[in-house]
Amino acid sequence: MDKLQQWIATTPYKEYTLTVASADASFRKYYRLTKEEHSVIVMDSSLELDSLTPFLDVTQRLLNAGVQAPQILVKELSLGYLILEDFGNTQLLDVLNEKNFEALYLLAIDTIIAMQKTNVAGLPLYDKTFLHTEMDLMQEWYLEKNLKLSLSQSQKTLIASTLNTISNVVLAQEQNLFVHRDFHSRNIMLTNKQTLGVIDYQDAMSGAITYDLVSLLKDCYIAFDREKIEKLALAFRDKKKLDINDALFLKYFDFMGLQRHIKVLGIFSRLWLRDGKEGYLKDIPLTLAYTIQTALCYEETKDFAHFLQEVTQ
């Protein structure tokens, strides 16, 4: 903290008051600098210096596409510090409720469509290998380490077969579009101007058309009525003018959700077991429910759903 404050003293914001803003699932920390009615955000990536270059790169890509990402005001890459535009304290999660979620999600869907106009040249590809690298986290960190299960060979075969089916459906849909990878209610800020600001996108990749849509509509931190969520998913399809029937588009959407939620079961478990971040444990039940409920809807994944039901009861 002393090193950070010494650096701030060399910037135009030396007269501002420093307070903690937030931390995220990585080792980045965020602070707010305030003076009267004006404030900015300090991002401390001193423990993750490698994350700064992709953050700056993706920020510029998003800004070029007209997406409301934070402007970079000051940077010191050697120390891992950035000063950014402040979108305020209000996450979308803070205001979402049964009355407003459809309108707010439609706004966020417009943001996804804008993000998908972003130049993806040179971004890492969300290919089959990477899809499986992510999904494999579930078996290791959730099933074996968190639940302490000793899986039989037949159970391992079922998991592997199901994950292969999931990745095949994910890759059958349109690819090579900008993927934020964490576009959910904690990474969407409702600004004072009632617009949506996008944060935490430095891990962006080039991948499937439904990834950010499912991150938004099947949020691991909040859930709404399935039928209304499906209507919103189809509204995205219509806004994109995609010539895909309801059943197939919803299958693309659902299987992308399976990939994401299977991964997240592993990530939330790892954040607790490896990094000591206990707060993510409370978000596992909703993530598991999404996974089981969706897997029960399709013949190819029913056996996997029954397996999860059996081992988590």
Secondary structure, DSSP 8 states (H G I E B T S, - for coil): -HHHHHHHTTSTTTTSEEEEEEE-SSS-EEEEEEETTEEEEEEE-TT-GGGHHHHHHHHHHHHHTT-----EEEEETTTTEEEEE---S-BHHHH--TTTHHHHHHHHHHHHHHHTTS--TT--B--HHHHHHHHHHIIIIIIIIIS-----HHHHHHHHHHHHHHHHHHHHS--SEEE-S--STTSEEE-TTS-EEE---TT-EEE-TTHHHHHHHT-TT----HHHHHHHHHHHHHHTT----HHHHHHHHHHHHHHHHHHHHHHHHHHHHTT--GGGGGGHHHHHHHHHHHHTTSGGGHHHHHHHHHHH-
